[in-house]
């Protein structure tokens, strides 16, 4: 799988879709998407008014009251470094794909949500697998929400998901169906098409001889 390039988008007018939360909380909502060869994480982080200043300080490293793309990307990578992700005991390397940062004023008013999107390659064969996720980002003031999205890959079935009371630690079990039935199906269809072509050509040859 090719390395996923990180891109940064600064949102200057994103309002109205922040999660409701108390003033002293840092709400972190994580969505997990599982595919056969890839794991995708979407983390939405919404600071409450009383802790927004600390979050802005972490983002605005040079204290110039502007969050530059490089500063946003650095924060996104810091968030990812605090996520402990394991698939069957192995840690996939997560790459930052995208981070969206609201304005400083929006965060100070409790309306801004930081959105981090990351993905990593997963080497998993057919059968049952276990995904574990522990969020260690700012546990002192954070509340957590975690959900697994319905797999878009028909070969992936989410079997179960469990969380601790804070939803800081989550576990997901999923099944991967073997790929060989589909390959056999395509081989069978290819063989049928090839047989049909041979039959048609044979009929054309006989017709030509008879003429």
Protein Blocks (a to p, Z undefined) as FASTA:
>chain_A
ZZddddddddfbbghjaccddfkbccddddddddfkbccddddddddfklmmmmmmmmmm
nonopacfklmmmmmmmmmmmpccdeehiacddddfbdcdddfklmmnopaccddddddd
ddddedddddddddfehkllpccdddddddfblkbccfbdcddfkomaccdddddddfkl
mmmmmmmmmmmmmmmmmmmmmmmmmmmmmZZ
